[in-house]
């Protein structure tokens, strides 16, 4: 199969978009998420106990919920993409350890999820953005 430079560039850009998503979540850069999602994106974190709503509502929920964690890591991989012009669908693996803020260091609790992100992307004037994101849980361990 021969791939065009445009297709290779699009695939690279989508990989970079998923890295940007993970970096924004883990650094609690909620403003940065505006460069990841379309303003009207639909986001569902139901598989891990979160909401399913339009992006602005989920962004507000993340800003309220994530500060309870001392650290999170969204380790992304195996991004599978199907391109269709200015749209694309994808599936991306995520391993997500999370550490709750401890009362004392010795009491820190770490738990983790293994999940897949199911994705719809759209090319905008500012580049690729996520138009729809949902989760499919594979496993979890040590939930609080």
C-alpha positions in Angstrom: 0.0 0.0 0.0 1.4 3.4 -1.0 0.6 6.3 1.3 0.6 9.9 0.3 2.5 12.6 2.1 -0.8 14.2 3.1 -2.0 10.9 4.7 1.3 10.5 6.5 1.1 14.1 7.7 -2.5 13.6 8.9 -1.7 10.4 10.8 1.3 12.2 12.5 -1.0 15.2 13.3 -3.6 12.9 14.9 -0.9 11.1 17.0 0.3 14.5 18.1 -3.3 15.5 19.0 -3.7 12.5 21.3 -0.3 13.3 22.9 -1.5 16.9 23.4 -4.8 15.6 25.0 -2.8 13.4 27.4 -0.4 16.2 28.3 -3.2 18.7 28.9 -5.1 16.3 31.2 -2.0 15.3 33.2 -0.7 18.8 33.6 -4.2 20.1 34.4 -4.0 22.5 31.5 -7.7 22.9 30.9 -7.3 25.9 28.6 -5.1 23.8 26.4 -7.9 21.3 25.9 -9.6 24.0 23.8 -6.9 23.2 21.2 -7.7 19.5 21.4 -11.6 19.5 21.1 -14.0 21.2 18.8 -16.3 23.6 20.8 -19.3 21.4 20.1 -17.5 18.0 20.8 -19.3 15.3 22.6 -17.3 13.6 25.4 -18.1 10.5 27.4 -16.1 9.3 30.4 -18.9 7.0 31.6 -16.8 3.9 31.4 -14.6 5.3 34.2 -17.4 6.8 36.2 -17.5 10.3 34.7 -20.1 12.2 32.8 -21.2 12.2 29.2 -21.9 15.7 27.9 -20.8 18.4 25.6 -17.2 19.4 25.8 -17.7 22.7 27.8 -19.5 20.8 30.6 -16.9 18.0 30.7 -14.1 20.5 30.7 -15.6 22.2 33.7 -16.0 18.8 35.4 -12.4 17.9 34.7 -11.2 21.3 36.3 -13.3 20.4 39.4 -12.4 16.7 39.7 -8.7 16.4 38.6 -7.2 18.5 41.5 -8.0 15.7 43.9 -5.1 13.7 42.3 -1.4 14.2 43.2 -0.6 12.8 39.7 -2.1 11.2 36.7 -0.5 9.7 33.6 -2.3 9.0 30.4 0.0 6.7 28.5 -1.3 6.6 25.0 -0.5 4.1 22.3 -1.6 1.9 19.4 -3.6 4.7 17.7 -5.5 3.2 14.8 -6.9 5.7 12.4 -9.2 5.6 9.4 -8.9 8.8 7.3 -11.8 10.1 5.2 -10.8 13.5 3.8 -11.3 16.1 6.5 -12.7 13.6 9.0 -11.3 10.5 10.6 -12.2 7.8 13.2 -9.8 6.2 15.6 -9.2 4.0 18.5 -6.4 4.6 21.0 -5.1 2.6 23.9 -4.6 4.3 27.3 -3.0 3.1 30.4 -4.0 5.5 33.2 -2.4 5.3 36.7 -3.7 7.9 39.1 -2.5 8.8 42.6 -4.9 10.4 45.0 -3.5 13.2 47.1 -2.6 11.6 50.4 -3.2 12.9 53.9 0.2 11.6 54.6 2.7 10.3 52.0 2.6 6.8 53.4 -1.1 6.8 52.7 -1.0 7.6 49.0 -3.3 5.4 47.0 -2.6 4.6 43.4 -5.1 2.9 41.1 -5.3 2.6 37.4 -7.5 2.0 34.4 -6.7 0.3 31.1 -9.1 1.6 28.4 -9.6 2.4 24.8 -10.6 5.8 23.5 -13.1 5.7 20.6 -12.6 8.8 18.6 -14.0 11.0 15.8 -11.8 13.7 14.5 -12.4 16.6 12.2 -10.0 18.9 10.4 -10.6 22.6 11.3 -9.0 25.8 10.2 -6.7 25.4 13.2 -5.8 21.7 12.5 -7.2 18.4 13.6 -9.6 18.4 16.6 -11.5 15.7 18.5 -15.3 15.9 17.7 -16.3 12.9 19.7 -14.5 10.9 22.4 -15.8 8.0 24.5 -14.1 5.3 26.5 -14.3 1.5 26.4 -12.9 0.0 29.6 -10.6 -2.9 29.4 -9.7 -3.3 33.1 -9.2 -1.5 36.3 -7.2 -2.1 39.5 -7.3 -0.9 43.1 -10.2 1.5 42.7 -10.9 3.6 45.8 
